[in-house]
Amino acid sequence: MRRANIHRKTSETEISVAVCLDGTGKSNISTGVGFFDHMLDQIARHALLDLDIAARGDLHIDDHHTVEDVGIALGQAVKAALGDRKGIARYASVYLPMDEALARVALDLSGRPFLVFEAAFPTPKIGTFDTELVREFFQAFATNSGTTLHIDALRGANSHHIAEACFKGFARALRAAAMLDPRQPDAIPSTKGVL
């Protein structure tokens, strides 16, 4: 089983993440940010990760540090769980509809971090959650996991639906890219021989 545990403590947050890439979608998530917990649960469910996340942050200021630092810790955990990335599919892309919203997500577990994020949210908040934090989470994840990640919200009128399409699309693409390829179980999926 490809597993990892990360503990991150700063003056702003304290976060513990446990991830199993070969899980069943079980999650135990508590960040203090309700909408974000819902999105992290979607990642576990649709990527078939077993995911435990406990975060305490300076929510009296705002949600920014907590969301970004969870992205950092989750990215580090996924990177550790992937190990040398031997046998993985590496690439994946998915179109994910959520009612009127449609997201396209493509990713490469290349070891080279890069984010392209194109999403326009009609409202600045989803409940009390700042929509600009969706990008911050994915930036932190991509940088710390070594993932090239492209997310495009192609359409949508409801901010909740747009965000959820992005998170679910990310989850499905991550699931497919991290999956072990039975045709090359002992090969690094690169002509370089290393990722």
C-alpha positions in Angstrom: 0.0 0.0 0.0 1.3 3.4 -1.0 0.9 5.5 2.2 2.4 8.6 3.8 2.0 10.7 6.9 2.9 14.4 7.1 2.8 16.7 10.1 3.3 20.4 9.5 3.5 23.0 12.2 4.0 26.8 11.8 3.1 29.8 13.8 -0.2 30.0 11.8 -1.3 26.3 11.4 -0.8 22.8 12.6 -1.8 20.1 10.2 -1.6 16.3 10.1 -2.3 14.4 6.9 -2.4 10.7 6.3 -3.0 9.4 2.8 -3.3 5.9 1.2 -3.3 6.1 -2.6 -4.7 2.5 -2.8 -7.7 3.2 -0.6 -11.5 3.0 -0.9 -12.4 6.6 -0.5 -12.7 6.7 3.3 -12.1 10.1 4.9 -11.9 11.8 8.3 -11.4 15.5 7.7 -11.6 18.4 10.1 -10.1 21.8 9.1 -12.6 24.1 10.8 -13.6 25.4 7.3 -16.9 23.7 6.4 -17.0 24.1 2.6 -13.3 23.1 2.4 -13.9 19.9 4.4 -16.7 19.1 1.9 -14.3 19.6 -1.0 -11.5 17.5 0.6 -14.1 14.7 1.2 -14.9 14.9 -2.5 -11.2 14.3 -3.3 -11.0 11.2 -1.1 -14.3 9.9 -2.4 -13.6 10.4 -6.1 -9.8 9.7 -6.1 -10.4 6.6 -4.0 -7.9 7.8 -1.4 -8.1 7.0 2.2 -7.5 10.4 3.7 -7.2 11.7 7.3 -6.7 15.5 7.7 -6.7 17.4 11.0 -5.9 21.1 10.8 -5.9 23.9 13.3 -5.3 27.3 12.0 -5.7 31.0 12.6 -9.3 31.1 11.4 -9.9 34.2 13.5 -7.9 36.0 10.8 -9.3 34.2 7.8 -9.2 30.8 6.1 -6.3 31.5 3.8 -3.4 30.0 5.9 -5.4 26.9 6.7 -6.5 26.1 3.1 -3.0 26.8 1.7 -1.2 24.8 4.3 -3.5 21.8 3.9 -2.6 22.0 0.2 1.1 22.0 1.1 0.8 19.1 3.5 -1.5 17.0 1.2 0.9 17.7 -1.7 3.8 16.5 0.4 1.9 13.4 1.4 0.9 12.4 -2.1 4.5 13.0 -3.3 5.8 10.7 -0.5 3.2 8.0 -1.1 4.1 8.0 -4.9 7.7 7.2 -4.0 9.8 6.8 -7.2 6.5 6.7 -9.2 7.4 3.4 -10.7 4.5 1.7 -12.5 2.1 4.7 -12.4 0.0 5.8 -15.4 1.4 9.3 -14.8 -0.9 11.3 -17.1 -4.7 11.7 -16.9 -7.4 14.1 -17.9 -11.1 14.3 -17.3 -14.2 16.4 -18.0 -16.4 16.7 -15.0 -19.9 18.0 -15.1 -21.7 19.4 -12.0 -25.1 20.5 -13.1 -24.6 23.6 -15.3 -20.9 23.7 -14.5 -18.2 21.9 -16.5 -14.5 21.5 -15.5 -11.6 20.1 -17.5 -8.7 18.8 -15.5 -5.4 17.4 -16.9 -2.4 16.5 -14.9 1.0 14.9 -15.1 2.6 13.4 -12.0 5.9 14.4 -13.5 7.8 15.7 -10.5 7.7 19.2 -12.2 5.3 21.5 -10.4 3.2 23.9 -12.5 -0.4 25.2 -12.2 -2.6 26.7 -14.9 -5.9 27.6 -13.3 -8.7 29.3 -15.3 -11.9 29.6 -13.4 -14.2 32.6 -13.0 -16.5 32.5 -10.0 -19.7 34.6 -10.2 -19.5 35.3 -6.4 -16.5 36.2 -4.1 -17.7 33.7 -1.5 -19.4 30.3 -1.2 -21.1 30.7 2.2 -18.2 32.1 4.2 -15.5 30.5 2.0 -13.5 32.8 -0.3 -13.6 31.5 -3.9 -10.0 32.8 -4.5 -8.8 30.1 -2.1 -9.7 27.3 -4.6 -6.7 28.4 -6.7 -4.5 28.8 -3.6 -5.2 25.2 -2.6 -4.4 23.8 -6.0 -1.2 26.0 -6.3 0.0 24.6 -3.0 -0.8 21.0 -3.9 0.9 21.3 -7.4 4.0 22.9 -6.0 4.5 20.4 -3.1 3.5 17.2 -4.9 5.5 17.9 -8.1 2.4 17.9 -10.3 1.8 19.7 -13.5 -1.9 20.6 -13.1 -4.2 22.3 -15.6 -7.8 23.2 -14.4 -10.2 25.0 -16.6 -13.8 25.8 -15.5 -15.3 25.8 -19.0 -18.8 27.0 -17.9 -20.9 27.5 -14.8 -23.3 30.0 -13.2 -23.1 28.8 -9.6 -19.9 29.2 -7.6 -20.5 26.1 -5.5 -21.0 24.0 -8.6 -17.9 25.4 -10.3 -15.7 24.8 -7.3 -17.1 21.3 -6.8 -16.5 20.4 -10.5 -12.9 21.5 -10.2 -12.3 19.4 -7.0 -14.1 16.3 -8.3 -12.4 16.6 -11.7 -9.0 16.9 -9.9 -9.9 13.8 -7.8 -10.8 11.7 -10.8 -7.7 12.7 -12.8 -5.4 12.1 -9.8 -7.0 8.6 -9.3 -6.3 7.7 -13.0 -2.8 9.2 -13.1 -1.7 7.5 -9.8 -3.1 4.2 -10.7 -0.6 1.4 -11.3 -0.4 0.3 -14.9 -0.4 -3.5 -15.1 1.4 -3.3 -18.5 4.5 -1.6 -17.0 4.5 -2.4 -13.2 8.3 -2.0 -12.8 8.9 0.8 -15.3 9.3 4.5 -14.6 6.9 6.2 -17.2 9.5 8.4 -18.7 12.2 8.1 -21.4 14.6 9.7 -18.8 14.2 6.7 -16.5 13.3 8.9 -13.6 10.5 11.3 -12.5 
